[in-house]
Amino acid sequence: MPTGSILVADDDAAIRTVLNQALSRAGYEVRSTGNAATLWRWISQGDGDLVITDVVMPDENAFDLIPRIRKARPDLPIIVMSAQNTFMTAIRASERGAYEYLPKPFDLKELIAIVGRAMSEPKEKRGAAANAKSEEFDSIPLVGRSPAMQEIYRVLARLMQTDLTVMITGESGTGKELVARALHDYGKRRAGTFVAINMAAIPRDLIESELFGHEKGAFTGANTRSSGRFEQAEGGTLFLDEIGDMPMEAQTRLLRVLQQGEYTTVGGRTPIKSDVRIIAATNKDLRLLIQQGLFREDLFFRLNVVPLRLPPLRERTEDIPDLIRHFFAQAQREGLPPKQVDQAGLERLKRHRWPGNVRELENLARRLAALYPQESITAAVIDTELAQPAPAPVSEEGRPEETLSSAVERHLAAYFAGFEGLPPAGLYHRVLREIEYPLLTAALAATRGNQIRAADLLGVNRNTLRKKIRDLDIQLFRGGN
């Protein structure tokens, strides 16, 4: 049975009662108060083995009190609760030296488990992670109060004072680079440089040079020595975005950096020591790429030390009101007129699927701020904007280019027009076959018959591609596998 004394401070009598009952049933002695002054008196007298405190109390903010507690009793674990469930609340709790942060409403079982973990640790370890700082932060890089975002905030707060490698996964537009920047800007390497590189945006044959730099004469066109991203990020953070698009050769060199802490430039022979924190991100399934032979399994385990999944916006629609207000405020600071969305409009936003995630919402907010004169945006306006199709691609000559969907629609209309009545049965499978054949043929041609790369390009399993090749009787290119 657990034993120990717990001090609870919260100005909400109902919360004090719930905590008193739950902790007492768990075997702890509990004393509770509704103000910071009484809590500080108990702590000064040496009472209590653990503190659970709300942030906002009538007489003092807990964030102002915690540094005094840490100084007086550095081995006393402090669990912070708050209804102000923002990213900065979690960060401030960590920066001030709290053992753990819990957003309200909290789960009692989780709280009891955290208390048990804190009480069972040796006293000398309880304050080891505390690193109180006094600086205040002016900007809030992450927005949202949903349970999914609260868990992300808590994980980020634990990671701020570490150099652990982090793998961020999530769909496009969920804010992977924003999270990476937050880890850098509020972490122990904030004085260093944050360097980002997108693997998908760089030609494959130049990625090694971009990452590790090259010596003069290393290849045709290398007229001078050039520093790579590792050298530029020395002492700071290197963010490897779209890591799933990294060529296998570069993966091997990156693995060596992670294993040995050193690298060589392209064309160089002298190893260079590296002091860089690595944060990687991808919107692909790396385990599937490993099965397809496109990503090294050993590199995956080196990068996936701390996995962090960002939820798509459709999984946290309760954050949309906060997000839209945040984006409108940004637009206003940039000179656009103030805007707000009425309640019906907010409900309409929550019903949208948001395939582009937070990035899509941000673009919508800017469009609304720039194009509409009225201050209050209605559901009708939202309907109009969300119903608008994406603009058609434009050719170099300025003529609209035909999209794939419009081309299929045009050809099907011509096909139907060739019959007096309806065409023969089985149209679905005939059309599917006629689309699949040229699609698979084009993918195999683009990859010179490499079925592994073609499957990756198409986003299908390699076995599925092989079955399609057989079923459609596609002639393989030379060199295919």
FENHUHU-V128799 format. One record per helix or strand. SS is the DSSP state (~ for helix, > for strand). FROM is the first residue (numbers start at 0). TO is the last residue. Records with the same first field share a line. If there is no record, write none. Layout:
SS = FROM-TO + FROM-TO
This chain:
> = 4-8 + 28-32 + 49-53 + 55-55 + 60-60 + 76-81 + 99-102 + 165-168 + 193-197 + 213-213 + 225-225 + 236-240 + 261-262 + 265-265 + 271-272 + 276-281 + 305-308 + 339-340 + 375-376 + 393-393 + 399-399
~ = 12-24 + 35-43 + 61-71 + 86-95 + 107-119 + 122-125 + 146-158 + 175-184 + 198-200 + 203-211 + 228-231 + 242-244 + 247-259 + 285-290 + 296-302 + 312-314 + 316-332 + 342-350 + 356-370 + 378-386 + 403-416 + 426-445 + 450-457 + 461-471
